[in-house]
Amino acid sequence: MTSLSPRPPAPHLNSLGFARPPAETRVVVAMSGGVDSSVVAAMLKAEGYDVIGVTLQLYDHGAALKKKGACCAGQDIHDARRVAERIGIPHYVLDYENKFRESVIEEFADAYLAGATPVPCIRCNERVKFRDLLQTARELDADCMATGHYIRRLEGPAGAELHMAADPARDQSYFLFSTAQEQLEFLRFPLGGLASKAETRALAQQFGLVVADKPDSQDICFVPEGNYAAVIEKLRPGAAEPGDIVDLDGRVLGRHRGVIHYTIGQRRGLGIGGLGDPLYVVRLDAETRQVVVGPKVALATRRVPVAEVNWIGGGALGDVAEREIMVRIRSTRPPAPAILRPTGPTTATVELATAEEGVSPGQACVFYAAEGTRVLGGGWITITETRRSESRG
């Protein structure tokens, strides 16, 4: 009788998923100078990993605004350096200002001028942090790159999967939908499983980090105080050309001071009061310099065409049959039921189960599994079809 040899034991994986001791695993941590990425660096260092901190100089508030105090080129870099010194890891600052301007800021300006509502933080993750910085991490012989994003990377049957964070209030999956499968294999998100931001700050206190009580950044880094129009006027002098405010039938109701000062769904500040029912910005036509307004019902959208789709739900998008999914049109809203209908290798139409108001070209439409927490990818909204006929009837 032949005896069977016992199976060799499965290799023990460290917390980053590698079958080797932490000391033999090199990880580059993208350190922004905030509490989240600082805690990631401190956690991994405490676990014994070979940690290298890298901070990107992307945009200098002080130089841009010609006033005292700088952000990405000043205090944040200083904070990241102090954290690195505290936990005892090497720290590098990379000048990515040109890359950031070319890959993110210029497109943001052009999209805004075209009447879209861009989301530059997604482009920054896609083109700078998860492309250029990730390549730098590989050049440093890193086994992976870790960030302070609140999202989970879980191993699935066919490889790494992207899942929403354990804390719905902190989930950043909306901003990371364009992460490619190859990038996902190399990335790690140690904070994705934490229950709350309070837990992150408690860890920062535990590690003695100077940023433990540092406030979260609320603004897009190159749009301080949320003044989009001022940034666009600086980048594209003369862009704020005046034009007509018209209703859905093209009747002129007033004048505006530049399309860049308006957003889809805006009600206040139109300067056309006393016309009966409240009017909202329904569409921005940059070519004719028209701000089109209508009743609130005209904002309702159910059919959403998307392009540049990044599909990480398995296989190719073109091979995906029509399927029920959940989608998120805005980062501040929970996923809602929809039907995904692929129309090409990187294009699709999303039909919302319930109409949404204020959907705008340039926004992201992020796909989630109909059940569970998996992120399937997403795309960029190109045009929107509103319920104009209903609003006029």
N, C-alpha and C positions, 0 to 999 in steps of 0.2 A: 504494500500500500504506500502510495507516494504522499509524503507530507507537504503541505503548502507552506511556503515561506511567509512569515508575518509581513504585513504591509509596513513600510517605513513610516514613522510618525510624521504628521503634517508639520511643515516648518512653522516655527513661532513667528508671528508678524509683530513688528513694533507698532506703536500707535499711528504711524504714518503709512502703514501697510507694507513695510519692507521686511524681508526675512534676514535681518541682520541687526546687531545691536545699535541703539541710537547713536553711540559715539562714532560709528562707521557710516552714518547716514547724514549727508550734507543737505541742508535746507536753506534756501534764500527766503528771507521774510521781507515782503514789501512794507516798509515802515513809513507811514504818512506823518508821524508825529502825534497822532491821536491815541486815545486810550486803547482802542480795539487792537490795532496792529502791534502796539507796544506790549500788550498782554500776550499776544500770540508769540512774540519773540521771547518773552520771559518764560512762558510755559514750556516752550520747546527747549530752551536752554536748561531749565530746571530738570527736564527729563533726560538730559545728557546728550542732546543732538549737537551736531557740528553746525552751528547757526551763523549765518552771515546776514547782516541787515543792510538793506539798500533803500535809499530815499531818492525820489525823483524831484528835481527842481523843474516844475512845469510852468509856473506863471508867477510873476512878481507883482503883487498888488501895489506895493509902494511905488515902483517904477511906472506902472501902468496909470495910476491915479495921481502921480506926482504929489503924494502926501506921506507923512511919516507913518511908519508901521508897514511891515510887509507880511505876507502870509506864506505861500509855498516856498518862497526864496529866503524866508527869515525865521520867524518863530517856530514854525513846524519843523524845519530842518534842525534847528537848535534843540528842540525837544526830543526829536528822534536820536540825535547824537548823545544827549544826556542819558537817555534810556539805555542805549547801547553800552555806554561807559558803565552804567550802574550794574548791568547784568553780565558784563564782560564778554562782549562779542565784537568782531570787526564790523565797521560801518562805513559804507560808501555813499557818496552823493553823486548822482548822475545828472548832468545837464541835458534835460529833454525838452527844453523850451522850444526849439525849432521843430522837433517832431510833433510836439503837442499843438503848436500853432498850425502846422500843415495838416495834421490828421484830424484835429478836433475843432479848433477855433474858426478856421477859414470856412469849413463846411457849415458850422453853426450860423455864421453870419449870412452865408448865401441862402441857407434854408429859411432863415427868418425873413430875409428880404423877399423870398418867393412866397411868403404867406403861410409857411409851415410852422409847426411848433416842435422844434428839435429837442432831443434829450441828450445833451453832450456827455453826460456821465457814462452812458452806455457806450458811446463811441470811444471814450477814454479807456474804459476797461477792455474793449475789443481791440483797439488799435495800438494803444500805448502800453498799458499794464500787462495784458495777456498776450501781446505779440512781441513788442520790442523788449520789454523788461523780462519776459519769460525767456527770450533768446539769450539775454545777458546772463540769466540764471544758469542756463545750459552751458554757456561759455565759462562759468565759474565752477563747472563740474558738479553742479547741484543734482541731487536725486529728485528733488521736487521744489516747488515754490509755494509758500504759504502766505495767505492774506488774512486781514481781519474782517472779511465780509461775513455777514450772517446768512449763511446758506450751507446746505449739507452735500457732501460728496459721498455717495454710498456705492459699494460694489454690487453690481447686478449680474445676472447670468451672462450678459454679453459685454461686460466691462463696466467702467465707471458711469454712474448716473448722477444727475443733478436733482436735488430735492429741496423743497422749501425749508427754511430754518425751523427749529423747534418752537421758537417764540414768534408767533404770527406778527406781533407788533414790530419786530426788528427785521423781519424777512426782507432780503434784498434781491430775491430772484428776478424781479422785474428788471433790474439793472444789469443782470448777468446772463440774460437769455441767449446772447450771441456768442457765448463761450463754445468753441468748437470741441468736438469729441477728443481730438488729439491734445488740445490744451487741457481739457478736463482730466485726462490721464496723468498729467504732470502737476496739477494744482491740488492744494489741500486747504481746507477751511476749518481750522480747529474750533472756532467759536459757534459754528452752526448748530451744535447740539445743546448749547447753554439755554437755561430757562428764561433768562432775562438780562437786560443790560446792567441791572444792579449786581448781578453775579460777576459780570466782567469788571465792574469798578471795585468790587470786593477783592478780586484777584489782584488788581493793580495795587490796592492798598497792601495786600499781603506781600507782594513782591517789592514794595517800597518805591514805586514808580512816581516820578514827579508829575506825571500827567493823569494821575488817578481821578482828580476832580475837574479835569479839563472839559469844557463844554463841547458838545458835538457841533460840528460845522453844519450850518443850515443852508448856506449859499453854494451855488456852483462856484468853483474856485476862481474863475475869471469873470464872474458877474457879482461883485460885492454888493450887498444890500439889495439884491434881486432886481437891479435896474438894467434890464435887458436893452432897452432902447438906447441908453447912454453908451453901452458897449458897442452896439451896432453902429451908432453914429461915429464913434471913434474909429472903428475898423473900416467903415464904408462912408466916408464924408459925402454929404449930400443925399444920403439914402432916404432921409425922412421927407420925401416930397409930399405935399398936400394933395388931396383928391376929394371925390364925392362920397358921401354916405347915401346909399340907395336902398330901396326896399326890394322885395323879391321880384317885383315887376319892373325894376329898373328906374322907378321914379326917384328923383333926387330929393333927399330929405334934409341935407345939410352938407357941411364940409368937415374934413378931418385933417389932422396935422401930420399924417404919415402912417402908412399901413403898419409899420413896425411898432407903433404904440398900442396896437389892439390884438386881442386874442379871441379865438372861437369861444362863444359862450359868455363873453363880457356883456354886462348890462350897464354898469355905471360909467360915467365919464364920456358918454357919447355926445352930449350937448344937443340932443334932439327931443327934449322933454315936451310934454303937453300934446302928444300925438295919440292919446288913447291908451290902449293896452301897452304894457312894457315891451320894449324891443331889445333883442339880443343880437350880438354879432354872430351871423350864421356862416359867413364865408368871407375870406380875404382874397381879393383878386389883385395880385401885385402887378400884373401886366397892364391892367387898366387903372390901377391905383384906386380901386373901389373897395369900400367896406360895405358888405351886404348885410342888412339887418332884417329880422323878422320876429314873429312871435315865438315863444318858448317851444311850442310844439315842433317848429321847423328845425330844431336842434336834434331831434330824435333820429338815431341811426341804428339800423339793424344789419345791413350788409356792409362789410368792411374788407376791401381789397388790401392785401399785404404783399410786399416784395422783399427781396434780399432775405428770404426765410432761412434761418439756421435751424436745421432739424436734428435733434439729438435723441429722438424717440425710438431709434432702431431702424436700420435700413435707409433707403433714400426717400425723400419726400414724394417724388414722382410715383413711387410704388405704393404709397399709402392710399388706401381707399377712403372714401368719405367716412368720417368718424365723429362721434360725440366727444367733445373735450370741454375743459374749462379754460376761460381766457381772462386776462387782466389787461384792460385798456389804460388804466392809470395805476401808478404805484400805490396810491392811497386807498384803492378800492379792493375788496376781496375778489378772487376769481369768480366768474359767472358762467353759466352753461352756454355752450355754443356748438355749432357744427363746423368742422374744418373740411374744406373742399380744395384739395391741391389742384392747381391749374397749370403747373409747369415744374421744372426742376427746383426753382427757388421762388415760386409765386403761389398764392392761394387766395381763396375767398373765405372769410369767416362770417357765418350768419349767427348773430346773437339771438338767444332765446327771448330776451327782453331788450328793447331798444335802449340805447345809452344816449345821453345828451352831451354835446360839446366835444364829440370825437373829432380830432383834427389830423390832417396830413402831417407827417413828421413824427407822430407819436409812435410808441412801440405797442405791439399787440403780442402778448406773451402767452404761450400755450402750456397747459397743464393737463395731466391725466384726468379723466373723468372721475376717477376715484383714487384716493391716496394723495401723495405730496410730490410726485415726480414732475420735473420741468421737462417738457418735450421740445422746447425751443421757442421760436417766435419770429416775427418779422416787423417791417416798418410799414405803417399805414400810408398808402399813396393818395387816394382820393376817398371822399365819403359821399354816400348817397343818402340825403336826408328826406324826410317826409314832406317835401315841398307841396305836393298836390293836396295832401290833407290839410296843411297849414293854410292853403289858399281857399279851400272849399268850405 
